[in-house]
Amino acid sequence: MLELDPTLPAELGPLQWLIGTWEGTGVLSFPVGERTVEQEFGQRVSFAHHGQPYLSYEAYAWQLDDELTPLAAESGFWRLARPAHDADAGPGMLPPEGDPAYGDAEAVEALRRPDGGFELQALISHPTGVAELYLGTIAGPRIDLATDAVLRGASAKEHSASTRMYGLVENHLLWAWDLAALGQSLESHASGRLARVTPSEANEA
């Protein structure tokens, strides 16, 4: 049975270890044409909740040069993937109707897969005109995601698929991102190791 922080919506039980701000460094390595772009970067990632059964997500990365030049940013929402219910909000600004379908830990347990994990959905948007819808699983301190759809605006560079892995290892958030883009099949793209920062440290950058 899940051990749930009583201040959180029950559906966030499997995700609650993510909540907070994480900071560290990572490595980018990806083929572009005849060359491979390789670079170290700094990154800050934040997961927060707003009283609803989802986490908001923000990530910002910068080059480790003298100017700490901005490198990339993304934002989105993470939640358990489960059937829609009248008690869910939306579409648009429509309010929920009735009591939450998964209002306590026992109800959320009914969503657990035979292998012990939960189905997960993550929507991640990039300022370059790309939005990725990921489906996957969260099993304890490990998350595996793969794109179900990638939406690109007319000005966005070619990007057709991604997979991501996250894990909590020795109190650090480790992640790896594989990318299919610019004519390349799915290949290793970037990875990082982040440590949780205190609220005061998170407000300093």
C-alpha positions as CSV (number, residue, x, y, z in Angstrom):
1,M,0.0,0.0,0.0
2,L,1.2,3.5,-0.8
3,E,2.4,5.7,2.0
4,L,0.8,9.1,1.1
5,D,1.7,12.5,2.3
6,P,-1.7,13.7,3.6
7,T,-1.3,17.1,2.1
8,L,-1.2,15.7,-1.5
9,P,-4.0,14.4,-3.7
10,A,-4.0,10.6,-3.5
11,E,-3.0,10.2,-7.2
12,L,0.3,11.8,-6.5
13,G,1.4,9.1,-4.1
14,P,3.5,7.2,-6.6
15,L,5.0,10.6,-7.8
16,Q,5.6,12.3,-4.5
17,W,9.4,11.5,-4.4
18,L,9.9,13.8,-7.4
19,I,8.4,16.9,-5.7
20,G,11.0,19.6,-5.2
21,T,13.8,21.3,-7.0
22,W,16.9,19.4,-8.3
23,E,20.1,20.8,-9.6
24,G,23.3,19.4,-11.1
25,T,25.2,18.8,-14.3
26,G,24.9,16.6,-17.4
27,V,26.4,15.7,-20.7
28,L,25.0,16.2,-24.2
29,S,26.3,14.0,-27.1
30,F,24.3,13.7,-30.3
31,P,25.2,13.3,-34.0
32,V,24.4,16.3,-36.2
33,G,25.3,15.6,-39.9
34,E,28.9,14.5,-40.1
35,R,29.9,15.6,-36.6
36,T,28.9,14.8,-33.0
37,V,27.9,17.7,-30.7
38,E,29.3,17.1,-27.2
39,Q,28.9,19.4,-24.3
40,E,28.6,19.6,-20.5
41,F,25.8,21.6,-19.1
42,G,24.2,22.7,-15.8
43,Q,20.5,22.0,-15.1
44,R,17.7,22.8,-12.7
45,V,14.5,20.7,-12.6
46,S,11.4,21.4,-10.5
47,F,8.3,19.4,-9.8
48,A,5.5,21.1,-8.0
49,H,1.8,20.4,-7.2
50,H,-1.1,22.8,-7.0
51,G,-3.8,20.8,-5.2
52,Q,-4.8,18.8,-8.3
53,P,-3.8,15.2,-9.3
54,Y,-0.8,16.2,-11.4
55,L,2.7,17.7,-11.1
56,S,3.8,20.7,-12.9
57,Y,7.3,20.3,-14.4
58,E,10.0,22.8,-15.4
59,A,13.6,22.3,-16.5
60,Y,16.2,24.8,-17.5
61,A,19.7,24.1,-18.7
62,W,22.8,26.2,-19.4
63,Q,26.2,25.8,-20.9
64,L,29.1,25.6,-18.5
65,D,31.0,28.5,-20.0
66,D,32.0,31.8,-18.5
67,E,28.6,33.4,-19.3
68,L,26.5,30.4,-18.3
69,T,24.8,30.7,-21.7
70,P,21.2,29.4,-21.8
71,L,21.0,26.1,-23.5
72,A,17.4,24.7,-23.3
73,A,14.1,24.9,-21.4
74,E,11.0,22.8,-21.2
75,S,7.9,22.6,-19.1
76,G,4.8,20.4,-18.7
77,F,2.6,18.2,-16.6
78,W,3.0,14.7,-15.2
79,R,0.1,12.5,-13.9
80,L,-0.9,8.9,-13.6
81,A,-2.5,7.6,-16.8
82,R,-5.9,6.2,-16.1
83,P,-9.5,6.3,-17.5
84,A,-11.2,9.7,-17.6
85,H,-13.9,10.3,-15.0
86,D,-16.7,12.8,-14.5
87,A,-14.9,14.0,-11.4
88,D,-11.9,15.2,-13.6
89,A,-11.7,18.8,-14.5
90,G,-12.1,20.0,-18.1
91,P,-12.2,20.2,-20.9
92,G,-11.1,23.8,-20.9
93,M,-12.0,25.4,-17.6
94,L,-15.0,23.2,-16.8
95,P,-14.9,22.2,-13.1
96,P,-15.0,18.6,-11.9
97,E,-18.4,17.0,-11.0
98,G,-18.7,14.9,-7.8
99,D,-16.1,13.3,-5.6
100,P,-12.7,12.3,-7.0
101,A,-12.6,8.9,-8.5
102,Y,-9.2,8.1,-6.8
103,G,-9.6,10.1,-3.6
104,D,-7.6,7.8,-1.3
105,A,-4.6,5.5,-1.4
106,E,-6.8,2.4,-1.5
107,A,-8.5,3.7,-4.7
108,V,-5.1,4.5,-6.3
109,E,-3.9,1.0,-5.4
110,A,-6.5,-0.3,-7.8
111,L,-4.5,1.3,-10.6
112,R,-1.3,-0.7,-9.8
113,R,-0.1,-3.0,-12.6
114,P,0.6,-6.7,-11.9
115,D,4.3,-5.9,-12.1
116,G,3.9,-3.4,-9.3
117,G,4.2,-0.1,-11.2
118,F,1.7,2.5,-12.3
119,E,0.9,3.8,-15.8
120,L,2.2,7.3,-16.3
121,Q,1.6,10.2,-18.7
122,A,3.8,13.2,-19.2
123,L,3.3,16.2,-21.5
124,I,6.5,18.2,-22.1
125,S,6.6,21.3,-24.3
126,H,9.6,23.1,-25.7
127,P,9.9,26.8,-26.7
128,T,11.2,25.6,-30.1
129,G,7.6,24.6,-31.2
130,V,7.7,21.0,-30.1
131,A,5.3,19.2,-27.7
132,E,5.9,15.6,-26.6
133,L,3.2,13.3,-25.1
134,Y,4.9,10.5,-23.2
135,L,3.4,7.3,-21.9
136,G,5.2,4.9,-19.6
137,T,5.4,3.6,-16.1
138,I,6.6,4.6,-12.6
139,A,7.7,1.7,-10.4
140,G,9.0,3.0,-7.0
141,P,12.0,5.2,-7.7
142,R,12.2,4.4,-11.5
143,I,10.4,6.0,-14.4
144,D,10.4,4.9,-18.0
145,L,8.7,7.0,-20.7
146,A,8.4,6.9,-24.5
147,T,6.7,9.3,-26.8
148,D,3.2,8.4,-27.9
149,A,3.0,11.5,-30.1
150,V,5.3,14.4,-31.1
151,L,3.7,17.7,-32.3
152,R,5.9,20.1,-34.3
153,G,5.2,23.6,-35.5
154,A,6.2,24.7,-39.0
155,S,9.3,26.4,-37.6
156,A,10.5,23.5,-35.5
157,K,13.4,21.2,-36.5
158,E,12.7,17.6,-37.3
159,H,12.1,15.5,-34.1
160,S,10.1,12.3,-34.3
161,A,10.5,10.3,-31.1
162,S,12.0,10.3,-27.6
163,T,12.5,8.0,-24.6
164,R,13.4,9.1,-21.1
165,M,14.4,7.3,-18.0
166,Y,14.5,8.8,-14.5
167,G,15.7,7.1,-11.3
168,L,16.3,8.0,-7.6
169,V,19.8,6.7,-6.8
170,E,21.5,7.6,-3.5
171,N,19.2,10.6,-3.1
172,H,20.1,11.9,-6.6
173,L,17.8,12.2,-9.5
174,L,19.5,10.5,-12.5
175,W,18.0,10.8,-16.0
176,A,18.8,9.8,-19.5
177,W,17.1,11.0,-22.8
178,D,17.3,9.2,-26.1
179,L,16.2,11.2,-29.2
180,A,15.2,10.5,-32.8
181,A,15.8,13.7,-34.7
182,L,17.6,15.4,-37.6
183,G,17.5,12.2,-39.7
184,Q,18.9,10.1,-36.9
185,S,17.1,7.0,-35.4
186,L,16.6,6.8,-31.7
187,E,20.1,7.4,-30.1
188,S,21.5,8.5,-26.8
189,H,21.1,12.3,-26.5
190,A,21.8,13.6,-23.0
191,S,21.9,12.5,-19.4
192,G,22.3,14.2,-16.0
193,R,22.7,13.7,-12.3
194,L,20.9,16.2,-10.0
195,A,20.8,16.7,-6.3
196,R,17.8,18.0,-4.4
197,V,18.3,21.7,-3.3
198,T,16.7,23.4,-0.3
199,P,14.0,26.1,-0.8
200,S,16.5,28.9,-0.1
201,E,19.0,27.5,-2.6
202,A,16.3,27.1,-5.2
203,N,15.5,30.8,-4.9
204,E,19.0,32.0,-5.5
205,A,19.6,31.5,-9.3
